[in-house]
Amino acid sequence: MLSKNQRLTSHRAFIATYRQKRIVSDDNIILYGGKNKEEQNYPTRVGFVVSKKIHKRAVKRNRIKRLLRESYANLLKNGEIPASQELTSLIFVAKDGSLDKNYNEMCSSVKNLVTLLATNYF
């Protein structure tokens, strides 16, 4: 589980990350990246968004968020996505096709998007 200092919580932080216009996507997820870090002292903050357009029931939306959170946390813990720590913030936005995906598919999607973001914007 991500600690509180690793989560994006304020509306201003989300807006600032969206304004950077560092965007990569695939069939399941859109990934927005924030600024490059000037100091490595603090962790990258991460947000997860699933709109009501994906599904009207909160249970389904929360399932997608849990899958995204777990896959990101496990990949970070195993050191498979060190490039994500170069940015101040990341926002994962679920697309319509992500409702039917399992953990392994989400995990590979997160890993591919973070590496793609790192190669395009660093």
VEXTORGU-75875 format. One line per 10 residues: number of its first residue (from 1); their letters; for each residue y, x negated, z of C-alpha. Coordinates in pm, 1 decimal. Layout:
BEGIN
NUM = A = Y/X/Z; ... .
//
This chain:
BEGIN
1 = MLSKNQRLTS = 0.0/0.0/0.0; 349.8/-118.8/-77.0; 572.3/-187.1/221.5; 907.8/-16.5/260.6; 1105.9/-318.7/144.7; 905.4/-322.0/-181.5; 994.4/37.9/-277.1; 1296.0/166.3/-466.1; 1440.9/440.7/-252.6; 1802.2/507.6/-342.0 .
11 = HRAFIATYRQ = 1927.7/700.8/-641.0; 2175.6/421.7/-713.8; 1895.7/166.4/-745.4; 1715.3/386.0/-998.2; 2034.2/432.5/-1202.1; 2106.6/57.7/-1198.1; 1755.7/-20.2/-1322.3; 1775.0/239.2/-1599.7; 2107.7/93.9/-1716.9; 1955.1/-250.1/-1779.7 .
21 = KRIVSDDNII = 1774.7/-104.2/-2084.1; 1472.7/-330.5/-2054.0; 1207.4/-86.3/-2166.4; 844.9/-121.7/-2274.1; 589.5/156.2/-2310.3; 240.2/250.8/-2417.7; 48.9/580.2/-2438.1; 44.7/635.0/-2060.5; 351.6/475.3/-1903.6; 711.1/375.3/-1968.7 .
31 = LYGGKNKEEQ = 822.6/66.2/-1774.1; 1189.1/-4.3/-1699.3; 1286.3/-350.2/-1576.1; 1590.8/-446.7/-1373.3; 1794.1/-766.0/-1363.9; 1646.2/-1112.7/-1330.3; 1645.5/-1234.8/-971.2; 1903.5/-1490.9/-869.0; 1729.5/-1562.4/-538.8; 1354.9/-1543.9/-481.3 .
41 = NYPTRVGFVV = 1394.0/-1457.4/-110.5; 1339.7/-1083.4/-141.4; 1055.5/-893.5/-311.4; 1071.1/-695.4/-632.5; 1134.1/-328.7/-561.0; 921.3/-73.5/-743.6; 965.3/297.5/-814.1; 723.9/553.1/-957.4; 836.2/868.1/-1139.9; 631.6/1164.6/-1260.8 .
51 = SKKIHKRAVK = 830.6/1461.7/-1386.9; 742.3/1828.2/-1366.2; 696.4/1827.3/-1742.7; 371.9/1634.6/-1690.8; 225.0/1903.0/-1466.8; 377.0/2181.1/-1260.5; 154.3/2119.2/-958.2; 268.2/1852.7/-714.5; -92.7/1760.3/-635.8; -148.1/1641.7/-993.4 .
61 = RNRIKRLLRE = 183.0/1454.9/-1004.9; 109.2/1282.1/-675.4; -234.4/1176.1/-802.3; -72.0/992.9/-1093.0; 174.9/824.9/-857.0; -107.7/716.8/-625.6; -299.5/566.7/-918.0; 7.3/377.9/-1037.6; 92.4/253.5/-687.6; -260.8/135.1/-615.1 .
71 = SYANLLKNGE = -303.3/-38.1/-949.0; 30.6/-220.1/-914.9; -38.4/-321.0/-553.3; -389.5/-449.0/-630.0; -275.3/-643.5/-936.1; 6.0/-798.1/-733.8; -228.0/-882.0/-446.1; -475.5/-1051.0/-682.3; -199.1/-1250.2/-851.3; -261.5/-1101.8/-1194.8 .
81 = IPASQELTSL = 102.2/-1006.5/-1258.4; 319.7/-1287.6/-1117.2; 581.3/-1225.8/-1388.0; 680.0/-900.9/-1219.2; 831.4/-1098.0/-931.7; 1104.4/-1239.6/-1158.2; 1288.6/-904.4/-1165.8; 1484.9/-724.4/-896.4; 1330.6/-384.6/-973.0; 1069.4/-201.3/-1180.3 .
91 = IFVAKDGSLD = 1031.5/169.5/-1252.1; 705.9/316.8/-1381.4; 750.8/655.5/-1551.3; 433.0/847.8/-1635.4; 389.2/1003.4/-1977.5; 201.0/1319.4/-2066.5; -126.7/1140.4/-2146.0; -153.3/977.1/-1804.9; -291.2/1287.5/-1634.0; -642.9/1233.5/-1770.9 .
101 = KNYNEMCSSV = -665.1/857.9/-1704.2; -874.7/692.8/-1436.4; -793.1/392.1/-1216.2; -922.3/124.4/-1455.8; -722.2/259.0/-1749.1; -406.1/278.4/-1538.1; -464.1/-71.5/-1406.8; -497.5/-220.4/-1753.6; -194.3/-25.4/-1872.3; 20.6/-154.0/-1583.4 .
111 = KNLVTLLATN = -94.9/-511.5/-1639.2; -25.6/-498.1/-2013.5; 320.5/-347.5/-1968.2; 430.8/-600.6/-1707.7; 318.3/-892.9/-1923.0; 484.9/-736.3/-2227.5; 809.4/-692.8/-2034.4; 789.9/-1054.5/-1920.3; 739.2/-1187.8/-2272.7; 1017.6/-974.5/-2423.9 .
121 = YF = 1295.2/-1025.8/-2165.9; 1249.5/-1365.6/-1998.2 .
//
